[in-house]
Amino acid sequence: MRYVDEFRDPARVRRVAEALDRAVTRPWTVMEVCGGQTHAIARYGLDALFPRGLSLVHGPGCPVCVTPLEVIEAARAIALTPGVILCAYGDMLRVPGARGDLLEARSRGADVRVVLSPLDAVRLAQASPDRHVVFFGVGFETTAPATAMAAELARRLDLGNFSLLAAHVRVPPAMALLLASPSCRVQGFLAAGHVCAVAGTGEYPAIAARFGVPIVVTGFEPLDILQGLWMLVRQLEEGRAEVENQYARSVPDEGNPAAREMVARVFEPADRPFRGLGVVPAGGLRIREAYARWDAERRFSLRLAPLDEPGRCRAAEVLQGLLEPTACPEFGRGCTPDRPLGAPMVSTEGACAAYFRYRRARRAPGEELP
């Protein structure tokens, strides 16, 4: 398939891996922000091609994983409210809150449904005038436009039985927060191509200049990731800290103007807690006053008090790039996709889920997992 097969071609991958090996002359630690890239690296075993001295750590680029406990609990409370239908993406149903997940709420009688788009939830509200339909919207800049469109459509239809529990988050502020941490060891970033395809690259030059780290916008195929790393290492070796776009076939610098306009119409930046990171300044999107009628936080008078993570779960360190998933003592034992302690073991973009699926045999030589 064009634009896929050539980016998985073994000969091309080997050539770029060899160029990357030649480029590295000293130790470097870089981070891939996106969970989709984490899964691609694990799936294709790309780390086996990385040169000695190049360390790649995983970042908080999984929106399901960074949704805090208190928001999951708010979604559960809404779902258990009589007369409510709660709609969400499939990943969200098994993300653990403090008292359970949305599947557990459904087992108690809550009407929780999986949808492929927030517009499906709008249509459901139209078809169910005697019920109140809430869409639980999560995601980075990539999914925010569809949620914003749902709010706009509800406004145009004057749909009074629809609202949004919006938990959208933004990537650049999270990157800046990580870089400002005294424990940060990241010297460069592979930025998420699909986020930039929507939001553009405009916020990244200021981050690169402020912290002196190069940023390369990168795709998701093996050749994309290796080429992005080569571009990143070349900057590091040359002492540069610039923004480059490896994924130019899909990412214009301005992103998608129509999608950005829709997001700006419905949402405004706001401080937002990330699971594992704490409150990220301007790290989230809040529904504007003009759309308050469709804001589930206001409609249900929610008070989102911070909740503590389970003591045994070290997902916070994984999300900050401080711990490899297999280094957690609960990995594959007390924490599995069937019995997750933390969100990174549940989400299809979670680093723990990627390691569990593709790397269980690598936990320790000769060691078997239960």
Salt bridges, closest charged atoms under 4 A:
GLU32 OE2 - HIS58 ND1 2.54
ASP47 OD2 - ARG359 NH2 3.02
ASP47 OD2 - ARG362 NH1 3.29
GLU73 OE1 - ARG76 NH1 2.93
GLU73 OE1 - ARG99 NH1 3.06
GLU104 OE1 - ARG76 NH2 2.54
GLU104 OE2 - ARG108 NH1 3.49
ASP111 OD1 - ARG113 NE 2.89
ASP111 OD2 - ARG131 NH2 3.00
ASP120 OD1 - ARG123 NH2 2.47
GLU152 OE2 - ARG155 NH2 2.63
GLU152 OE2 - ARG156 NE 2.81
GLU152 OE2 - ARG265 NH1 3.58
ASP158 OD1 - ARG293 NH1 2.48
GLU203 OE2 - ARG170 NH2 2.63
GLU221 OE1 - ARG8 NE 2.55
ASP224 OD1 - ARG249 NH1 2.79
GLU237 OE1 - ARG26 NH2 3.55
GLU238 OE1 - ARG240 NE 2.76
GLU242 OE1 - ARG240 NH1 2.98
GLU244 OE2 - ARG234 NH2 3.69
GLU261 OE1 - ARG265 NH2 2.92
GLU268 OE2 - ARG286 NE 3.25
GLU268 OE1 - ARG288 NH1 3.53
GLU289 OE1 - ARG298 NH2 3.13
ASP295 OD2 - ARG298 NH1 2.81
GLU309 OE2 - ARG275 NE 2.81
GLU317 OE2 - ARG314 NE 2.80
GLU330 OE1 - ARG312 NH1 3.54
GLU367 OE2 - ARG333 NH2 2.41
GLU367 OE2 - ARG363 NE 3.61
